[in-house]
Amino acid sequence: MRGRRSAKKFFGDDLYVGSLIFRDNKYLLAITKYRDGTLTQLNSCEISALSKESNVLLRRVGDYIYCFWGCDGDGKHWIEHVVYDVGLNELRSTATKKIGFSDDSVPISGFDFVSL
């Protein structure tokens, strides 16, 4: 799997793109910024192995961009995610990046966040 699928989200005047890529025998989530006609790769982090191409869904919450994508294996489906800190240019993840998902194959969509 060497292709890439992207989803986009505005943050101020910038357009951020989250991409799932395969590079140097590792699966990565890469964050790229588009501004004034120029694409700049900002950061990347290693993720679980992917069994298929998956779209990345980005959602802004305060000064962070939450990045989600669907995964599957052994007949199970889950949502994996990392959080991008825009100000610090850091991708934050934990060893347990998985969010439980049903055993059907419905693609992820429709995430909404509220401020508390």
C-alpha positions in Angstrom: 0.0 0.0 0.0 1.9 3.0 -1.2 -1.0 5.2 -2.2 -2.4 8.0 -0.1 -5.9 9.2 0.8 -6.5 12.6 2.3 -9.1 14.6 4.1 -8.8 18.4 4.5 -9.8 20.9 7.2 -9.3 24.7 7.4 -7.5 26.1 10.5 -7.3 29.9 10.3 -6.0 30.7 6.8 -4.3 27.3 6.5 -5.6 24.1 5.0 -4.4 21.0 6.8 -4.2 17.6 5.1 -3.8 14.3 7.0 -2.4 11.5 4.9 -1.8 7.8 5.6 1.5 6.8 3.9 3.9 3.9 3.7 7.6 5.0 3.9 10.8 3.3 5.0 8.8 0.1 5.8 6.6 2.0 8.3 3.0 3.1 8.2 2.7 6.8 9.1 0.1 9.5 9.5 1.6 12.7 8.0 0.3 16.3 8.6 0.8 18.7 5.7 -0.2 22.4 5.6 -1.3 24.3 2.4 -0.8 28.0 2.4 -0.4 30.5 -0.4 0.1 27.8 -3.1 2.7 25.9 -1.1 2.5 22.5 0.6 4.7 21.9 3.6 4.9 18.6 5.5 4.8 19.5 9.2 5.2 16.2 11.1 4.5 12.5 11.0 4.1 9.6 13.4 4.1 5.8 13.1 0.7 4.1 13.2 -0.6 0.5 13.1 -0.2 -1.5 9.9 -3.1 -0.8 7.5 -4.8 -3.6 5.6 -6.5 -1.2 3.1 -6.5 2.4 2.1 -8.6 4.6 4.4 -9.7 8.2 4.4 -8.4 10.5 7.2 -11.1 12.6 8.9 -9.8 15.8 10.5 -11.7 17.8 13.2 -10.6 20.9 14.9 -11.1 21.2 18.6 -9.6 24.4 20.1 -5.9 24.5 19.1 -5.8 20.8 18.2 -6.7 18.8 15.1 -8.0 15.3 15.8 -7.2 12.8 13.0 -9.3 9.7 12.7 -9.2 6.8 10.2 -10.9 3.4 10.0 -8.9 0.1 10.5 -9.9 -3.6 10.3 -8.3 -7.0 10.9 -9.4 -10.4 12.0 -13.0 -9.6 11.3 -13.0 -6.6 13.6 -13.3 -2.9 12.9 -12.0 0.1 14.9 -11.2 3.7 14.6 -7.6 4.8 15.2 -6.6 8.4 16.0 -3.9 10.8 16.9 -4.1 14.5 18.0 -2.1 17.2 16.3 -1.1 20.3 18.4 -1.0 23.1 15.9 1.0 25.5 18.1 3.7 23.0 19.0 3.7 21.1 15.7 3.4 17.8 17.7 1.4 14.7 17.0 0.2 13.1 20.2 -0.7 9.5 20.4 -0.8 6.8 23.0 -0.2 3.1 22.9 -3.9 2.6 22.8 -5.0 4.8 19.9 -8.0 2.6 19.1 -11.6 3.6 19.5 -14.1 0.7 19.6 -16.2 0.3 16.5 -19.0 -2.0 15.5 -18.3 -5.2 13.6 -19.9 -3.9 10.4 -18.0 -2.1 7.6 -19.7 1.3 7.7 -17.1 4.0 7.0 -16.5 6.6 9.7 -18.2 9.9 9.2 -20.3 12.5 11.0 -18.0 13.3 13.9 -19.2 16.3 15.9 -17.5 17.9 18.9 -18.9 20.3 21.5 -17.0 22.7 23.7 -17.6 22.1 27.5 
